[in-house]
Structures are given as C-alpha cells and as structure tokens.
Amino acid sequence: MRFGHGKSAARRRVMRPELTSLIDVIFLLLIYFFLSTTYAAPESALEPALLAQREAAGRSADLQPQIVDAAIVDGAPAYTISGQTFRDARSLGAMLRTLPKDMGVFIRSAGDVTVGWTVGAVQAATDAGFTRITYVPARSGGPQ
Amino acid sequence: MRLHDPALRERIIEPDLISLVDVVFILIIFFLTTSALVDRMRAKVDLPVERGDPSVVEARSPMVINITANGRYIIEEREMTLDGVVRAVRQQVDNREGDLGVQISVRPDRAAPAVHLNRLADALLEMGVATWRLATEVPRSPVP
C-alpha cells in the first residue's frame, strides 16, 4: 500500500505521534511501580469450623470425638490426643493418619500456647486427610 | 478496501492518543486504588508458616481481622478492642443479611498467645459465625 510520501506537510503532522514523550511517561510509571511495590509473601489459608466448647463437651458423651489438645505440658508446648503426647506437628500428623477420618477431629487450643503451635495442629489434621476439622477455643489456660 | 480517498486514509492512520492516554490513566488509578485497599486490609504480622489447605477457595472481599504478636486486633489499619471487633463484625453481618454471610479471614501473628485467637473465636460464635479462615504464610521451601 502506498500512503503518499511527501504529499503535504499537514498530513505528515497528523501522522506523527509523539512517541518519545509517551514512552517517557510509561517508563516513569514503570519505575514508580517497581519502587513502590513491596514484597508480600504468598498467603494460603486453613478453614477449620468453629465450635463452642460446651457443644464439644456435649457431643463427647455420645460420639467420643477425637480431640487434639494444644497446650503447655511439663513446661513445653505439646499436642495431646488419647493420652499420647507429641512434641512436634510431624509426629502428631503421623498419628492422625492412623485414625478414622469420618468422625472428624477437634483441635482444642489452650490460651497459653502460641497461635503458631495451634495452627500447626490444624495443618497436621489437614495433611492427615481430615475434612471435618473443628476448632474449639478453650476458655482457661490449659486443656480440659 | 478503499484507500484511494485521502480523507479516508487520514482517518485510518491517525492514532487517537487522547483516548489511549485516558484509558492508561484510568487503569493506573484502578491499580493504585486496589493495591492501596489490599495493603489496608493486611497489617504487618508474621503469619504461621504452614502450607494451608489447597482446597480452600479464596474468599471474595472477606473481612480481614489481624491479630498482632501482642494480641492487638487490627481491622483496616484501625486498632481496636475485642468489643470493637464484635461491633464491626456485627455491622457486616447485618449489612449482608440474606446474603451468603460474612466471610471472615483471620490473620494472626504466629507468636501471639492463642488466648487472643480463642477470645475472637468465642466472640464470633456468639454472633453466629461458624466458619472462618486462618491465614498462613506459604513456606519458601516445601515442607516434607
């Protein structure tokens, strides 16, 4: 196609966009965004159901739910289930894998452990294949 | 194609820079606004380092409650007491009456005592909120 080189000065003016300034602006914006962006670590989520302690206690008489207590035992944080004590989430997870999954599991956290320790139990239950995980907030400092 | 008419040819070639710049500025304003909103939701806390549950679908515009290491509750950059959190959640619940319900994402610091998480869980239960999400930070190296 021929677009008529040198036809008229007016047409040339119309056809010449100010690309240099446009690129300048775009580069300035790019630099601004690079500088203003802060690194945020990728986040995920766990979704345990919430259940009041009184309801959990009511069910325990009928169904004997599997309850993991996250609490301080002998001065150190521990997970306790069925009388067994675990000092890390990995060994708790190994134990949870052997349990039946259809009943679900309750995670009961004492107030004196850290949130990280509590969430570790929820993660261990998730990794063990439990789909019904219920968080039970303990009202006192230790397990009940 | 008819390109012999000089007037028609000019219309085709002439780029409309003004509209282009308009669109670019609208996009910039959009990104600036949304990124600022995301930053407002997320307080600076060290989340528990866990994989999370891959099956949990990211909530659309959840209400984000941050819990700092020393047990302060922060919603949208505003530090508040537990009573303040309750009022804010209740307002959300009332506003979304008849909807799917308020979606709450809790971002706790991993070093925070679990008692603060438990108090929040109790308060949410009192309001009839039975589901929540616990945000975690995806570990950089895969956990065995």
Boltz contact constraints between the chains, C-beta under 6 A:
constraints:
  - contact:
      token1: [A, 14]
      token2: [B, 14]
      max_distance: 6.0
  - contact:
      token1: [A, 15]
      token2: [B, 13]
      max_distance: 6.0
  - contact:
      token1: [A, 17]
      token2: [B, 15]
      max_distance: 6.0
  - contact:
      token1: [A, 17]
      token2: [B, 17]
      max_distance: 6.0
  - contact:
      token1: [A, 41]
      token2: [B, 137]
      max_distance: 6.0
  - contact:
      token1: [A, 42]
      token2: [B, 138]
      max_distance: 6.0
  - contact:
      token1: [A, 43]
      token2: [B, 135]
      max_distance: 6.0
  - contact:
      token1: [A, 44]
      token2: [B, 52]
      max_distance: 6.0
  - contact:
      token1: [A, 44]
      token2: [B, 136]
      max_distance: 6.0
  - contact:
      token1: [A, 44]
      token2: [B, 138]
      max_distance: 6.0
  - contact:
      token1: [A, 45]
      token2: [B, 52]
      max_distance: 6.0
  - contact:
      token1: [A, 45]
      token2: [B, 56]
      max_distance: 6.0
  - contact:
      token1: [A, 45]
      token2: [B, 133]
      max_distance: 6.0
  - contact:
      token1: [A, 45]
      token2: [B, 135]
      max_distance: 6.0
  - contact:
      token1: [A, 46]
      token2: [B, 52]
      max_distance: 6.0
  - contact:
      token1: [A, 46]
      token2: [B, 53]
      max_distance: 6.0
  - contact:
      token1: [A, 46]
      token2: [B, 134]
      max_distance: 6.0
  - contact:
      token1: [A, 47]
      token2: [B, 56]
      max_distance: 6.0
  - contact:
      token1: [A, 47]
      token2: [B, 133]
      max_distance: 6.0
  - contact:
      token1: [A, 50]
      token2: [B, 121]
      max_distance: 6.0
  - contact:
      token1: [A, 50]
      token2: [B, 125]
      max_distance: 6.0
  - contact:
      token1: [A, 50]
      token2: [B, 130]
      max_distance: 6.0
  - contact:
      token1: [A, 52]
      token2: [B, 125]
      max_distance: 6.0
  - contact:
      token1: [A, 109]
      token2: [B, 114]
      max_distance: 6.0
  - contact:
      token1: [A, 111]
      token2: [B, 114]
      max_distance: 6.0
  - contact:
      token1: [A, 111]
      token2: [B, 115]
      max_distance: 6.0
  - contact:
      token1: [A, 111]
      token2: [B, 118]
      max_distance: 6.0
  - contact:
      token1: [A, 113]
      token2: [B, 114]
      max_distance: 6.0
  - contact:
      token1: [A, 114]
      token2: [B, 111]
      max_distance: 6.0
  - contact:
      token1: [A, 115]
      token2: [B, 108]
      max_distance: 6.0
  - contact:
      token1: [A, 115]
      token2: [B, 110]
      max_distance: 6.0
  - contact:
      token1: [A, 115]
      token2: [B, 112]
      max_distance: 6.0
  - contact:
      token1: [A, 115]
      token2: [B, 114]
      max_distance: 6.0
  - contact:
      token1: [A, 115]
      token2: [B, 117]
      max_distance: 6.0
  - contact:
      token1: [A, 116]
      token2: [B, 48]
      max_distance: 6.0
  - contact:
      token1: [A, 116]
      token2: [B, 110]
      max_distance: 6.0
  - contact:
      token1: [A, 118]
      token2: [B, 114]
      max_distance: 6.0
  - contact:
      token1: [A, 119]
      token2: [B, 48]
      max_distance: 6.0
  - contact:
      token1: [A, 119]
      token2: [B, 50]
      max_distance: 6.0
  - contact:
      token1: [A, 119]
      token2: [B, 134]
      max_distance: 6.0
  - contact:
      token1: [A, 123]
      token2: [B, 50]
      max_distance: 6.0
  - contact:
      token1: [A, 126]
      token2: [B, 53]
      max_distance: 6.0
  - contact:
      token1: [A, 137]
      token2: [B, 118]
      max_distance: 6.0
  - contact:
      token1: [A, 137]
      token2: [B, 121]
      max_distance: 6.0
  - contact:
      token1: [A, 137]
      token2: [B, 122]
      max_distance: 6.0
